[in-house]
Amino acid sequence: MHLTVVLLTMLVLPAASVLIERWTGAGTAPLWQLIGKWFVFWGIGVRLLIAGARQIVKPELTATGIFGVTDKAAFPLAQELGFWNLTIGLIAIASIKRPDWVVPMAIAGMLFYAMAGALHVTNKSREFSENVAMVSDLGMAALLLAFLVATFPAWWR
């Protein structure tokens, strides 16, 4: 289930949204603007909203499944991470109606995913779930960085 959610929210649905908007002519925005819009919405917004809700309701899934910690004392930390993920997810989702929020959310998401991915890299005994998190985190960080670099002149005024 984790892999399915990650693939849908961080690759399939944002890419499909970019292609649909581009092909239907619903928007006249340049390609990089569409990439930023939809990858922030799906890859940061929906992805972190789902992760946050899951971490709040079932913190043991993150504590044990990603970090390998079985001590129940760690569960409140996973829930606090869930509160943060839920909050960031909601703001990124709102960026669909507030285009001026896309770049700040892309910066925040890029930094979060880059640092989280780097942390996963340091764990040499990571298992499948953590490998999924590592690859998806670093991939999303790279894509968001590419968006920020490609659109830099437009937002750095």
C-alpha positions as CSV (number, residue, x, y, z in Angstrom):
1,M,0.0,0.0,0.0
2,H,2.8,2.4,0.9
3,L,4.5,1.9,-2.5
4,T,1.2,2.5,-4.3
5,V,0.5,5.7,-2.5
6,V,4.0,7.0,-3.1
7,L,3.9,6.1,-6.8
8,L,0.5,7.7,-7.3
9,T,1.1,10.9,-5.4
10,M,4.7,11.5,-6.3
11,L,4.8,10.4,-10.0
12,V,1.6,9.2,-11.7
13,L,-1.0,11.7,-10.6
14,P,1.2,14.8,-10.9
15,A,2.5,13.8,-14.3
16,A,-1.0,13.0,-15.5
17,S,-2.2,16.4,-14.2
18,V,0.5,18.2,-16.0
19,L,-0.2,16.3,-19.3
20,I,-4.0,16.8,-19.0
21,E,-3.7,20.5,-18.4
22,R,-1.1,20.8,-21.2
23,W,-3.1,18.8,-23.7
24,T,-6.5,20.3,-22.9
25,G,-5.2,23.8,-23.1
26,A,-6.9,24.5,-19.8
27,G,-4.0,26.7,-18.9
28,T,-1.5,28.7,-20.9
29,A,1.3,28.4,-18.3
30,P,4.7,27.3,-19.3
31,L,5.6,23.6,-18.8
32,W,7.8,24.3,-15.7
33,Q,5.0,26.2,-14.1
34,L,2.6,23.3,-14.6
35,I,5.3,20.9,-13.1
36,G,5.6,23.1,-10.1
37,K,1.9,23.5,-9.6
38,W,1.0,19.8,-9.9
39,F,4.0,18.3,-8.1
40,V,3.6,20.7,-5.2
41,F,-0.1,19.8,-5.1
42,W,0.3,16.0,-5.3
43,G,3.9,15.3,-4.3
44,I,3.9,17.6,-1.3
45,G,0.3,18.3,-0.6
46,V,-1.6,15.1,-1.0
47,R,1.4,12.9,-0.2
48,L,2.2,14.6,3.1
49,L,-1.5,14.9,4.0
50,I,-1.9,11.2,3.7
51,A,1.4,10.5,5.5
52,G,0.5,12.9,8.3
53,A,-3.0,11.4,8.8
54,R,-1.5,7.9,8.9
55,Q,1.3,9.0,11.4
56,I,-1.3,10.6,13.7
57,V,-3.7,7.6,13.7
58,K,-1.1,4.8,13.5
59,P,2.3,6.2,14.6
60,E,3.6,2.6,15.0
61,L,3.6,2.2,11.2
62,T,6.2,5.0,10.8
63,A,8.1,4.2,13.9
64,T,8.6,0.5,13.1
65,G,8.0,0.4,9.4
66,I,10.4,3.2,8.4
67,F,12.7,3.7,11.4
68,G,12.6,0.2,12.9
69,V,11.8,1.5,16.4
70,T,9.4,-0.8,18.3
71,D,9.5,1.1,21.6
72,K,6.1,2.7,22.2
73,A,7.7,5.7,23.8
74,A,8.7,6.7,20.2
75,F,5.1,6.7,18.9
76,P,4.4,10.3,20.1
77,L,7.4,11.5,18.1
78,A,5.9,9.8,15.0
79,Q,2.6,11.6,15.7
80,E,4.3,14.9,16.0
81,L,5.9,14.3,12.6
82,G,2.4,13.5,11.5
83,F,1.1,16.9,12.7
84,W,3.8,18.6,10.7
85,N,3.2,16.5,7.6
86,L,-0.5,17.2,7.8
87,T,0.0,20.9,8.1
88,I,2.5,21.2,5.3
89,G,0.3,19.0,3.1
90,L,-2.8,21.2,3.7
91,I,-0.8,24.3,2.8
92,A,0.6,22.7,-0.4
93,I,-2.9,21.6,-1.4
94,A,-4.2,25.1,-0.9
95,S,-1.5,26.3,-3.3
96,I,-3.8,25.1,-6.1
97,K,-5.9,28.2,-5.4
98,R,-3.0,30.3,-4.4
99,P,-0.3,30.2,-7.1
100,D,1.9,32.5,-5.2
101,W,2.3,29.7,-2.6
102,V,3.8,27.2,-5.1
103,V,7.4,28.5,-4.9
104,P,7.5,28.7,-1.1
105,M,6.0,25.3,-0.8
106,A,8.4,23.9,-3.4
107,I,11.3,25.3,-1.4
108,A,10.0,23.9,1.8
109,G,9.2,20.5,0.2
110,M,12.6,20.3,-1.6
111,L,14.5,21.0,1.6
112,F,12.3,18.5,3.6
113,Y,12.6,15.7,1.1
114,A,16.3,16.3,0.5
115,M,17.1,16.2,4.2
116,A,14.8,13.2,4.9
117,G,16.3,11.3,1.9
118,A,19.8,12.0,3.1
119,L,18.9,10.7,6.5
120,H,17.6,7.5,4.9
121,V,20.9,7.2,2.9
122,T,22.9,7.0,6.2
123,N,21.0,4.0,7.4
124,K,22.9,1.1,5.8
125,S,20.5,-1.5,7.3
126,R,17.3,0.0,5.7
127,E,14.6,-2.3,4.5
128,F,12.1,-2.1,1.7
129,S,9.8,0.6,3.2
130,E,12.8,2.9,4.0
131,N,14.3,2.3,0.6
132,V,10.9,3.5,-1.0
133,A,11.0,6.5,1.3
134,M,14.7,7.3,0.4
135,V,14.2,7.0,-3.4
136,S,10.9,8.9,-3.4
137,D,12.3,11.6,-1.1
138,L,15.5,12.2,-3.1
139,G,13.6,12.0,-6.4
140,M,11.0,14.6,-5.4
141,A,13.8,16.8,-3.9
142,A,15.6,16.7,-7.3
143,L,12.4,17.5,-9.3
144,L,11.5,20.4,-7.0
145,L,15.1,21.7,-7.3
146,A,14.9,21.5,-11.1
147,F,11.6,23.4,-11.0
148,L,13.1,26.1,-8.7
149,V,16.2,26.5,-10.9
150,A,14.2,26.5,-14.2
151,T,11.8,29.2,-12.9
152,F,14.3,31.2,-10.8
153,P,14.3,34.5,-12.7
154,A,10.5,34.6,-12.4
155,W,10.2,34.2,-8.7
156,W,13.3,35.9,-7.5
157,R,12.2,39.5,-7.9
